[in-house]
Amino acid sequence: MKEIERKFLVANESWKAANCIGQRELKQAYLLRGTDRSVRIRVTDNMAFFTIKLGTGLTRSEFEYEIPQDEANDMIEEANLPCLHKTRYYIQNGTDTWELDVFHGALDGLLIAELELESEDQTFDKPSWLGQEVTFDPAYLNSNLIDRL
């Protein structure tokens, strides 16, 4: 499966007045991190996933599998993996659903918004709270943000 995603910093707090259609708490850790690949464990409120991402840039291959939540937590604990903690808000903007991540802990204050697209040249309306695009900046990949913990 291909994931086509644009990623932006959040410029201001006006997103809080936007049409939020849901939220969830996320914890994620990485078993493998490379410049063009990562293997992630993500635990949400009530489920967990094992995800492999391959490639760089706007379009990457993504393979995701649901796994038992207790096994995901055991893997993280036994491997002594650092974890990103964030709250993900789902914000409806026209026909688009943005995922806005509010990071916690050492990354407190960092907010990143992502939009998954059907094609690389797809147009979309940018909400007023969007800031600088960081799609092509590897410093803002979650697999690299873990180094800031």
Secondary structure, 3 states (H helix, E strand, C coil): CEEEEEEEEECCHHHHHCEEEEEEEEEEEEEEEECCEEEEEEECCCCEEEEEEECCCCEEEEEEEEECHHHHHHHHHHCCCCCEEEEEEEEEECCEEEEEEEECHHHCCCEEEEEEECCCCCCCCCCCCEEEECCCCHHHCHHHHHHHC
